[in-house]
């Protein structure tokens, strides 16, 4: 492989890590926030798909992609609140209801989204950060959507908020030891519902990115399991928002590996390379969830740790 091929490959991986990793970033931040409160939401896949459909429909009707993102977030807020409220009832398992929510979200999106498969909605714009370069490949790689920068800022703000603010302390205490939080006067149910609702909002924004930027259309095969993989990603990130950013870029690079190799002429085994994100998820689950190893840094109230 020539030097130019290596340069092309690195640029393709860089661009792909950001482009493919952005929805992972939003979904993992949402799940991180949810799990910090002591609850697991496996329904994020359904929320992601519902957000993608809602965002696309709202963008189509309003003519504004950003209003579509807001509408998507609101749909995720509603579904996240539903998860939080139902899982607060006695003898309701958050894992089981999360699976039900995943089916509900995807089913509603597929049913309500059929009229939007063909029409073209306004897309989210890219920020052209490579206009200074005469290198066409570098120029293309530096065309980055604004939602990625929003996600980066959000990851840093959440990292700071969880460690240095009163609400962050309350959320971590509720997720680590509910009885202690209750003794100190914190509202366990309200805190968990709020965290789950906020997590649903962020996951749905990730879905809007899929339909309004990359790949930039609405269809029933839009999601490739990002919502489910977010749970593994959060475990890999050790429940730290800034690590969710790094893990999302890693998963994004894995997802971009097949197209990047194809860009430099490697076509054999293309579909095998496309399975890299799923293989990475499996490896992470094996390494972090072995019976002889506890889930380090996991909130104590999580179903995963009990």
Secondary structure by P-SEA (a helix, b strand, c coil): ccaaaaaaaaaaaaaaaaaaaaaaaaaaaaaaaaaaacccccaaaaaaaaaaaaaaaaaaaaccaaaaaaaaaaaaaaaaaaaaaaaacccccaaaaaaaaaaaaaaaaaaaaccccccccbbbbbcccccccccaaaaaaacccaaaaaaaaaaaaaaaaacccaaaaaaaaaaccaaaaaaacccaaaaaaaaaaaaaaaaaaaaaaaacccccccccccccccccaaaaaaaaacccaaaaaaaaaaaaaaaaaaaaaaaaccccaaaaaaaaaaaaaaaaaaaccccccccccccccccccc
